[in-house]
Amino acid sequence: MRYILRTGLFSAVSTGFALLRGTRGKPFTWRAALGWLSWAITFALAIGAVKDLRRQERGLPVSADSPFAPKLDKREMREKRRDEVNRIADER
C-alpha cells in the first residue's frame, strides 16, 4: 500500500480511470490515441519507480538514471570525468 501512495502509481491509475470514462462511448480519434499513449508512458514510469524503490530498499543496485540512484558530489563527478578522459586518451 505504501508503494502506491509514495509514487505516482496512484495518480496514474486514477488518471487511467478518468481517461476510460471520458473515452467510453465516443469515437476513437487521434487525440484519444495520444491520451492513451501518454497514460501508458506515465504508468510505465510509475511502475519503474516502484521497482527501483523496492530494489533500493533491499540493498540491490539501482540503475544510474533512476531517481533513487545515489548521487555523486561535484568532486567525485570531476574525478570520474577526468578518469574517463584519461582512459580515452590512453586508448589512442
N, C-alpha and C positions, 0 to 999 in steps of 0.2 A: 504494500500500500504506500509506503514512503517513497518508493521509486516513482510512482505515478504523480504524487504531489510535488516532488522535488524537481522534476524535469518538465519539459514541455509536452510530455506524453498526454497529460490530462487535457491540455489545450488542443493538441492535435486531434484527439478523439472527439472532443466536443465540437470542434470545427467540422470534422467529418460528418457528424450527425446533422449539423446545420446545413451543410452543403447537400447532403442527401435529401433533407426536407425541401430545400429550395429548388432542387432539380427534378424532384419527383413529379411526374405527370406533364412535364414540359419537353419540347423537342430538344434533342441533343445538338448543341451548337458548338462552334469553336471556342466560345467563351466558357462554356461548361467544361469542355475538354481541358482548357488551361486551368480552370479552377480545380479539377480533379488531379491534374498533374502537379500543381502546386501543393495540394494537400498530401499527395503521395510522397513528395520530396520532404515535406515537413515531418510527416510521420516516420519516414526512414531515418531522418536526423535525430528525432526523439528516441527511437529505438536504439540507435548507435550511442547516444549519450547515456542511456540506461546501461547498456552493455559495458561502456568504458567505466562508468561509475562502479559497477559491480566488480570489474577486474581490478580497479584501483583499490577498492576496499579489501579485496582478498590478497593484495600484495603482488598481483601479477603485472607484467609490463603493459603499459598503455601506449598506443601509437603516438608519435610526436605531434600530430595535428589535432589531437584531442584536447578539449578544454580542461581535462583533468590531468594532462601530462605535466610533469614538473617543469617549471620554467627555469632557464639558466639566467644567472645575473650577467651584467654587462661584461665583467672581466672574463667569465667563462665563455661567453659568446665571442669575444675578441680572440681569446686563445684558440678556440675551436676554428674560427675563420682563418687565423694565422697558420695553424697546423694544416688546414685544407689547402691553402695557397702554397705552402712549402711542399706538401705532398705532390701537388700538381707540377710544381717547378722541378722536383726531383725526378719525376717520370719523364720529363722532356729531356 
